[in-house]
Amino acid sequence: MKDLHKFIDFIKHDYPNEIRIIDEEVEADYELTAIATESEKEKNQMLLFTNVKGSPLPIVTNVFGTRKRIALAIGSTVDEFYSIWDKRTQRLIKPKIVEGGPVKEKQMTGKEVDLNKLPIFKHFEQDAGKYVTAGVVVAKDPETGIRNLSYHRLQLVGKNKFRSSLHSRGHLWRIYSKAEKLNQPLDVAIFIGAHPSILLAAAAKVGMGVDEFEVAGAVMQEPVQLVKCETVDLEAPAFSEIVIEGEIPPFIRENEGPLGEYTGYAAGRSTNNIINVRAITFRKDAIYQDIVPGNSSEHLLLGNVSKEAHVIRRMRETLPNLKNINWPKSGTHFSAYLSLSEPIDEGQANHAALLLLGLDSYLKLVVVVDEDIDIYNEQEVLWAIATRMQPDRDVNVIKNVFCNRLDPSAYDEGTSAKIIIDATKKKGWTFEKLTVPKNFREKATRIIKKQK
């Protein structure tokens, strides 16, 4: 599977319950977001819209809406995802430059360039305009020449122009800052729609000097095939759906945003950069890929799963009794539930939480529970807090810590307080969790399922 087309066909054929094809005519602005939001409450399927009013292209969204589909993208199961991701990414595979590919089948250059011919649409009433949300920006460090992949929101403001935020603490911002110091524009290529493994790799939290195409190759277990761009000195996936070529000029800023962010609020914080577009290349059968912004499952999972694999591996190096960690959707990226296997030594819950806070700067709340608590069931986590925690003994607040600037409650300096809740059973605990014999639980499950 080299591309998005083949992944969609794979899901259609082998996992038909994971995708819904919508042939009814729909509006792009708002309606696609509304349908995706309602779908998430039910089966949370991948959605392929074949009849979007005014769009020459079909639109796919919610590709990454469930952990199951994310696991399928790398040939894994949900339970094995972390270990397989970790094992494969220990040996990176360099990409391969090829002469041509499907993304070169159609081209717009010069005066022909017109971003309005792409089905870029508005998601929320609070958004400043129409946004590309699934675009991956490729750029090269002007000092090292190493490629970097990253996601950035792209606001459509003209037939050949975007406004964007480079997220001032990210790698692309640092690369752009180097180019700006040299008074040079930064060439970029933006690809929309690719095999999910490549998009997962683009979201991975790796070091500044790591080419995410090599991470993608490791995950796919074969080199990513790249083609040279037409107007910039960059490469993009040969089997991607659409590639937009352009440059970010130095010292030019224009107001960008707000856009619905993963916090569930519209965020106007932006670096206010612009991108001048030189060329667009695309497949003759291109599919436009969208990621519903805001706090959708897809947006949160895509940003988290590769980070989770890295964090869990590092945690287990120090904590052999770590059972698992869950970053719940309700916490956007700011909360996590951590479970430890017995025996839990005095102070180990706080130790584990501090390690986690150090590895994941987005977090500001960590709840530590025993292994008998299902951390994927928030009702059980809240029950543990209610019955195994005393506020004066089991709550620790750490002040003035580096955090993510999109947290609407963060201080202007980009810092936040962090809180640890130890909801584990303490020394001398004598209370037993109520249970029913296993055979009766299994019989009850069968009876309930028959009634559906």
C-alpha positions as CSV (number, residue, x, y, z in Angstrom):
1,M,0.0,0.0,0.0
2,K,1.8,3.1,-1.2
3,D,-1.0,5.6,-1.2
4,L,-4.3,6.9,0.3
5,H,-6.3,5.3,-2.6
6,K,-5.0,1.8,-1.8
7,F,-5.7,2.3,2.0
8,I,-9.3,3.3,1.3
9,D,-9.7,0.3,-1.0
10,F,-8.2,-2.0,1.7
11,I,-10.7,-0.6,4.3
12,K,-13.6,-1.0,1.9
13,H,-12.8,-4.6,1.1
14,D,-11.5,-6.0,4.4
15,Y,-13.2,-3.7,7.0
16,P,-16.3,-2.3,5.4
17,N,-17.8,-1.3,8.8
18,E,-14.9,1.1,9.2
19,I,-15.9,3.3,6.3
20,R,-19.1,5.1,5.1
21,I,-19.4,6.4,1.6
22,I,-21.8,9.3,1.3
23,D,-23.1,9.9,-2.2
24,E,-25.8,12.4,-1.3
25,E,-25.0,16.0,-2.3
26,V,-23.6,17.9,0.7
27,E,-22.2,21.4,1.3
28,A,-18.5,21.7,2.0
29,D,-18.7,24.6,4.4
30,Y,-20.0,23.5,7.9
31,E,-22.0,20.5,6.7
32,L,-19.0,18.1,6.3
33,T,-17.9,19.1,9.9
34,A,-21.5,18.5,11.2
35,I,-21.7,15.1,9.6
36,A,-18.3,14.1,10.9
37,T,-19.2,15.3,14.4
38,E,-22.4,13.3,14.4
39,S,-20.7,10.2,13.0
40,E,-18.1,10.3,15.7
41,K,-20.9,9.9,18.3
42,E,-22.0,6.6,16.6
43,K,-19.7,4.3,14.7
44,N,-16.9,6.9,14.2
45,Q,-16.3,5.7,10.6
46,M,-14.0,7.1,7.9
47,L,-16.1,9.2,5.7
48,L,-15.8,9.5,1.9
49,F,-17.9,12.2,0.3
50,T,-18.3,11.6,-3.4
51,N,-20.8,14.5,-4.2
52,V,-19.6,17.7,-2.5
53,K,-21.4,20.7,-4.0
54,G,-19.0,22.7,-6.2
55,S,-16.1,20.3,-5.7
56,P,-14.4,18.5,-8.6
57,L,-12.8,16.1,-6.1
58,P,-14.2,13.6,-3.6
59,I,-13.3,14.4,0.1
60,V,-12.2,12.0,2.7
61,T,-12.1,12.7,6.4
62,N,-11.8,10.9,9.8
63,V,-9.2,8.5,8.4
64,F,-7.5,8.6,11.9
65,G,-10.7,8.7,13.9
66,T,-10.1,5.4,15.8
67,R,-7.1,3.5,17.2
68,K,-8.1,0.5,15.1
69,R,-7.7,2.3,11.8
70,I,-4.4,3.8,12.9
71,A,-3.2,0.4,13.8
72,L,-4.4,-1.0,10.5
73,A,-2.4,1.7,8.7
74,I,0.8,0.2,9.9
75,G,-0.3,-3.5,9.7
76,S,-0.8,-3.8,13.4
77,T,-3.4,-4.4,16.0
78,V,-4.4,-1.9,18.7
79,D,-2.7,-3.9,21.4
80,E,0.5,-4.3,19.5
81,F,0.7,-0.8,18.0
82,Y,3.1,0.8,20.5
83,S,5.6,-2.1,20.4
84,I,5.5,-2.4,16.6
85,W,5.9,1.3,16.1
86,D,8.8,1.4,18.6
87,K,10.6,-1.6,17.1
88,R,10.3,-0.3,13.5
89,T,11.4,3.2,14.2
90,Q,14.6,2.0,15.8
91,R,15.9,1.5,12.2
92,L,15.1,4.4,9.9
93,I,14.8,3.9,6.1
94,K,15.9,6.6,3.8
95,P,13.4,7.7,1.0
96,K,14.0,6.9,-2.6
97,I,13.9,9.7,-5.3
98,V,12.0,8.5,-8.4
99,E,11.5,10.1,-11.8
100,G,7.7,10.5,-11.7
101,G,4.5,9.5,-10.0
102,P,0.8,9.9,-10.0
103,V,1.0,13.3,-8.3
104,K,2.6,14.7,-11.5
105,E,-0.4,13.7,-13.7
106,K,-1.9,17.3,-13.6
107,Q,-0.1,20.6,-13.0
108,M,-0.9,24.2,-12.5
109,T,2.0,26.7,-12.7
110,G,2.4,30.5,-13.1
111,K,-0.8,32.3,-13.9
112,E,-2.7,29.0,-14.0
113,V,-2.3,28.5,-10.2
114,D,-5.6,28.7,-8.5
115,L,-6.1,27.4,-5.0
116,N,-9.9,28.0,-5.3
117,K,-10.1,25.0,-7.6
118,L,-9.3,22.8,-4.5
119,P,-12.3,22.1,-2.2
120,I,-10.9,24.1,0.7
121,F,-13.7,24.8,3.1
122,K,-14.8,26.4,6.3
123,H,-15.3,24.1,9.4
124,F,-16.6,26.2,12.2
125,E,-18.5,29.5,12.5
126,Q,-15.7,31.0,14.5
127,D,-13.0,30.2,11.9
128,A,-11.4,33.2,10.1
129,G,-12.1,31.6,6.7
130,K,-11.5,28.4,4.6
131,Y,-8.7,26.2,5.8
132,V,-6.5,23.4,4.7
133,T,-6.2,21.2,7.8
134,A,-4.5,18.0,6.5
135,G,-1.6,19.7,4.7
136,V,1.9,18.5,5.6
137,V,4.6,21.1,5.1
138,V,8.0,19.9,3.8
139,A,11.0,22.2,4.3
140,K,14.8,21.9,4.5
141,D,17.0,23.3,7.2
142,P,19.1,26.0,5.4
143,E,22.2,24.9,7.5
144,T,22.0,21.1,7.3
145,G,19.8,20.4,4.3
146,I,17.8,17.9,6.4
147,R,14.1,17.7,5.5
148,N,11.4,18.4,8.1
149,L,7.7,17.4,7.9
150,S,5.0,19.2,10.0
151,Y,1.3,20.0,10.1
152,H,0.3,23.6,9.9
153,R,-3.1,25.3,9.4
154,L,-3.4,27.0,6.1
155,Q,-5.9,29.8,5.6
156,L,-6.9,30.5,2.0
157,V,-6.7,34.2,1.2
158,G,-6.2,34.3,-2.6
159,K,-5.8,32.1,-5.6
160,N,-2.0,31.8,-4.9
161,K,-1.7,32.7,-1.2
162,F,-2.1,31.2,2.2
163,R,-1.7,32.6,5.7
164,S,-0.3,30.2,8.3
165,S,0.9,29.8,11.8
166,L,4.3,28.1,12.2
167,H,3.7,27.3,15.9
168,S,6.6,29.3,17.4
169,R,8.1,26.4,19.4
170,G,8.1,23.9,16.5
171,H,10.8,22.8,14.1
172,L,9.5,24.6,11.1
173,W,9.6,27.9,13.0
174,R,13.2,27.3,13.9
175,I,14.0,26.5,10.2
176,Y,12.2,29.5,9.0
177,S,14.0,31.7,11.6
178,K,17.3,30.6,10.2
179,A,16.2,31.5,6.6
180,E,14.9,34.8,7.8
181,K,18.2,35.7,9.5
182,L,19.8,35.1,6.1
183,N,17.1,37.4,4.6
184,Q,16.0,34.5,2.4
185,P,12.5,33.1,1.6
186,L,12.0,29.5,2.8
187,D,10.9,27.1,0.1
188,V,8.0,24.8,1.1
189,A,6.0,21.9,-0.4
190,I,2.7,21.0,1.0
191,F,1.3,17.6,0.3
192,I,-2.4,16.8,1.0
193,G,-3.4,13.1,1.0
194,A,-0.9,10.3,1.4
195,H,-0.7,6.8,2.9
196,P,-1.6,7.1,6.6
197,S,1.8,5.8,7.7
198,I,3.4,8.9,6.1
199,L,0.9,11.2,7.8
200,L,1.5,9.5,11.2
201,A,5.3,9.9,10.8
202,A,4.8,13.6,10.0
203,A,3.0,13.9,13.4
204,A,5.8,12.1,15.2
205,K,7.7,14.0,17.9
206,V,11.2,13.4,16.7
207,G,14.5,15.3,17.0
208,M,15.3,18.4,15.0
209,G,17.8,16.6,12.8
210,V,15.5,13.6,11.9
211,D,13.9,13.4,8.4
212,E,10.3,12.2,9.0
213,F,10.3,10.6,5.6
214,E,12.9,8.2,7.1
215,V,10.5,7.5,10.0
216,A,7.7,6.8,7.5
217,G,9.9,4.4,5.6
218,A,10.7,2.6,8.9
219,V,7.0,2.3,9.7
220,M,6.1,1.2,6.2
221,Q,9.2,-1.1,6.0
222,E,10.1,0.2,2.6
223,P,11.5,3.5,1.3
224,V,9.0,6.3,0.7
225,Q,9.1,7.2,-3.0
226,L,9.7,10.9,-3.5
227,V,9.6,13.1,-6.7
228,K,11.3,16.4,-7.1
229,C,9.1,19.5,-7.1
230,E,8.7,21.7,-10.2
231,T,9.5,25.1,-8.8
232,V,11.2,24.6,-5.4
233,D,14.3,22.5,-4.3
234,L,12.3,20.0,-2.4
235,E,10.8,16.5,-2.7
236,A,7.3,15.2,-2.0
237,P,5.6,11.8,-2.0
238,A,5.2,10.5,-5.5
239,F,1.9,8.8,-4.6
240,S,0.4,11.8,-2.7
241,E,-2.9,13.3,-3.9
242,I,-1.9,16.9,-4.2
243,V,1.3,18.9,-3.8
244,I,1.3,22.7,-3.4
245,E,4.7,24.4,-4.0
246,G,5.6,27.8,-2.6
247,E,7.7,30.0,-0.3
248,I,7.4,31.8,3.0
249,P,9.0,35.2,2.5
250,P,11.0,36.8,5.3
251,F,9.8,39.6,7.5
252,I,6.2,39.6,6.2
253,R,3.4,39.1,8.6
254,E,-0.4,39.2,8.1
255,N,-3.1,38.5,10.6
256,E,-4.2,34.8,10.5
257,G,-6.9,33.0,12.4
258,P,-8.7,32.2,14.5
259,L,-9.3,28.5,13.8
260,G,-10.9,25.8,15.9
261,E,-8.1,24.0,17.7
262,Y,-7.8,20.7,19.6
263,T,-8.8,22.5,22.8
264,G,-12.3,22.8,21.5
265,Y,-11.9,26.6,21.3
266,A,-11.1,28.9,18.4
267,A,-7.5,30.0,18.7
268,G,-6.1,33.2,17.2
269,R,-2.6,32.7,18.5
270,S,-0.4,32.7,15.4
271,T,3.0,33.5,13.9
272,N,1.1,35.3,11.1
273,N,3.2,34.1,8.2
274,I,2.2,34.0,4.6
275,I,2.9,31.4,1.9
276,N,3.1,32.5,-1.8
277,V,2.1,29.6,-4.0
278,R,4.0,28.9,-7.3
279,A,2.6,25.5,-8.5
280,I,0.1,22.8,-7.8
281,T,0.5,19.2,-9.0
282,F,-2.0,16.5,-8.4
283,R,-3.3,13.1,-9.5
284,K,-6.0,12.9,-12.2
285,D,-8.1,11.0,-9.7
286,A,-7.1,13.0,-6.7
287,I,-9.0,12.7,-3.4
288,Y,-8.9,15.7,-1.1
289,Q,-8.1,14.8,2.5
290,D,-9.4,16.8,5.4
291,I,-8.9,16.5,9.2
292,V,-11.8,18.0,11.1
293,P,-10.1,20.5,13.5
294,G,-11.2,21.3,17.0
295,N,-11.2,18.5,19.5
296,S,-12.3,15.7,17.1
297,S,-11.0,12.2,17.8
298,E,-9.0,12.3,14.6
299,H,-7.3,15.5,15.4
300,L,-6.4,14.4,18.9
301,L,-5.3,10.8,18.0
302,L,-3.2,11.9,15.0
303,G,-1.3,14.3,17.2
304,N,-0.9,11.8,20.0
305,V,-0.3,8.1,19.0
306,S,3.3,8.3,17.9
307,K,4.1,10.5,20.9
308,E,2.4,7.9,23.2
309,A,4.6,5.1,21.8
310,H,7.8,7.2,22.5
311,V,6.7,8.2,26.0
312,I,5.6,4.7,27.1
313,R,8.9,3.2,25.9
314,R,10.8,5.8,27.9
315,M,8.6,5.4,31.0
316,R,9.1,1.6,31.0
317,E,12.8,2.0,31.0
318,T,12.4,3.5,34.5
319,L,9.2,1.9,35.7
320,P,9.0,-1.9,35.2
321,N,5.6,-1.9,36.9
322,L,4.0,0.6,34.5
323,K,0.9,-1.1,33.2
324,N,-0.4,1.5,30.8
325,I,-1.2,5.2,30.1
326,N,-4.3,6.7,28.5
327,W,-4.5,10.3,27.1
328,P,-8.3,10.6,27.1
329,K,-10.2,12.6,24.5
330,S,-11.9,14.6,27.3
331,G,-8.5,16.1,28.3
332,T,-7.6,17.2,24.7
333,H,-3.8,16.8,25.1
334,F,-3.7,18.1,28.7
335,S,-4.7,15.1,30.9
336,A,-3.4,11.5,31.3
337,Y,-4.4,8.5,33.4
338,L,-1.5,6.2,34.4
339,S,-1.8,2.7,36.0
340,L,0.8,0.9,38.0
341,S,1.0,-2.8,38.8
342,E,1.4,-3.9,42.4
343,P,3.5,-3.6,44.4
344,I,3.5,0.2,44.3
345,D,6.3,1.6,46.5
346,E,5.7,4.6,48.7
347,G,6.1,7.8,46.6
348,Q,6.2,5.8,43.3
349,A,2.9,7.3,42.1
350,N,4.3,10.8,42.3
351,H,7.6,9.6,40.7
352,A,5.8,8.1,37.8
353,A,3.6,11.2,37.3
354,L,6.7,13.5,37.4
355,L,8.4,11.4,34.7
356,L,5.3,11.6,32.5
357,L,5.0,15.4,33.0
358,G,8.7,15.7,32.0
359,L,8.3,13.7,28.8
360,D,5.0,15.3,27.7
361,S,5.1,19.1,28.1
362,Y,1.4,19.4,27.0
363,L,0.2,17.6,30.1
364,K,-1.0,19.5,33.2
365,L,-3.0,16.8,34.9
366,V,-1.9,13.2,35.7
367,V,-4.0,10.8,37.6
368,V,-2.2,7.6,38.9
369,V,-4.3,4.5,39.7
370,D,-3.9,0.8,40.5
371,E,-4.0,-1.9,37.9
372,D,-7.5,-2.9,38.8
373,I,-8.8,0.4,37.4
374,D,-9.6,0.5,33.7
375,I,-7.9,3.7,32.6
376,Y,-10.0,3.7,29.4
377,N,-13.1,4.0,31.4
378,E,-13.3,7.5,32.9
379,Q,-16.1,6.5,35.3
380,E,-13.7,4.0,36.9
381,V,-10.9,6.7,37.1
382,L,-13.3,9.1,38.8
383,W,-14.4,6.4,41.2
384,A,-10.8,5.8,42.2
385,I,-10.3,9.5,42.7
386,A,-13.5,9.6,44.8
387,T,-12.6,6.6,47.0
388,R,-8.8,6.3,47.2
389,M,-7.7,10.0,47.3
390,Q,-7.4,12.5,50.1
391,P,-6.8,16.1,48.8
392,D,-4.4,17.1,51.6
393,R,-2.3,14.0,51.1
394,D,-2.6,12.9,47.5
395,V,-2.7,16.1,45.4
396,N,0.5,17.8,44.4
397,V,0.6,21.1,42.5
398,I,3.7,22.2,40.6
399,K,3.8,25.9,39.7
400,N,5.4,27.8,36.7
401,V,6.1,24.9,34.3
402,F,6.6,25.1,30.5
403,C,3.4,24.2,28.7
404,N,1.6,24.3,25.3
405,R,0.6,27.9,24.3
406,L,-2.7,26.8,22.9
407,D,-4.0,26.0,26.4
408,P,-6.5,28.9,26.8
409,S,-5.9,28.9,30.5
410,A,-2.1,29.2,30.3
411,Y,-0.3,32.2,31.5
412,D,1.0,34.8,28.9
413,E,4.5,33.6,29.5
414,G,3.7,30.2,28.1
415,T,3.7,28.5,31.5
416,S,1.1,26.6,33.5
417,A,0.7,24.9,36.9
418,K,0.7,21.0,36.8
419,I,-1.3,18.8,39.1
420,I,-0.7,15.2,40.2
421,I,-3.5,13.1,41.8
422,D,-2.4,9.9,43.5
423,A,-5.6,7.7,43.4
424,T,-3.8,4.5,44.3
425,K,-4.6,2.3,47.3
426,K,-2.3,3.3,50.2
427,K,-0.4,1.2,52.6
428,G,-2.7,-0.8,54.9
429,W,-5.6,-0.7,52.4
430,T,-8.1,-3.4,53.4
431,F,-11.1,-2.7,51.2
432,E,-12.1,-5.0,48.4
433,K,-13.5,-3.9,45.1
434,L,-17.0,-5.5,44.5
435,T,-17.0,-8.3,41.9
436,V,-19.4,-10.9,40.4
437,P,-18.1,-14.4,39.4
438,K,-16.7,-14.4,35.9
439,N,-19.1,-17.0,34.5
440,F,-22.1,-14.9,35.5
441,R,-20.5,-11.8,33.9
442,E,-20.0,-13.7,30.7
443,K,-23.6,-15.0,30.7
444,A,-24.9,-11.5,31.4
445,T,-22.9,-10.1,28.4
446,R,-24.4,-12.7,26.1
447,I,-27.9,-11.9,27.2
448,I,-27.5,-8.2,26.8
449,K,-26.0,-8.6,23.3
450,K,-28.9,-10.8,22.2
451,Q,-31.3,-7.9,23.0
452,K,-29.6,-5.5,20.7
